[in-house]
Amino acid sequence: VDQLQGLPAGAFGRLQNLAGRRLLASGDLHFASDEHRSQDQNRKAVLERLRELLTESLRVPKRRRKTRPTRASKQRRLTEKKSRSSIKQHRQGRLED
């Protein structure tokens, strides 16, 4: 991975995260495949996986925007809480003598 050239810095970090266990301590990527019977098909499958990993690391994730609940949604939540509370209060069945 250290010898890759032409990869932006952000993509390089994402590649390291996406690689996970496949990234060895020496900085090499390790892929293995035994899906197919022939070595050639396995080699092609591994190259395809490497290509997918690289293209995924080049994709910049969308930024998360902070959102706040609206005033109306807060009000709905609180009124629902009050109604639940009153229902539970009435369940306690106070006996009068």
Secondary structure, DSSP 8 states (H G I E B T S, - for coil): -TT--S--HHHHHHHHHHHGGGB-TTS-B-----SSSSHHHHHHHHHHHHHHHHHHHHS-----------HHHHHHHHHHHHHHHHHHHHHT-----
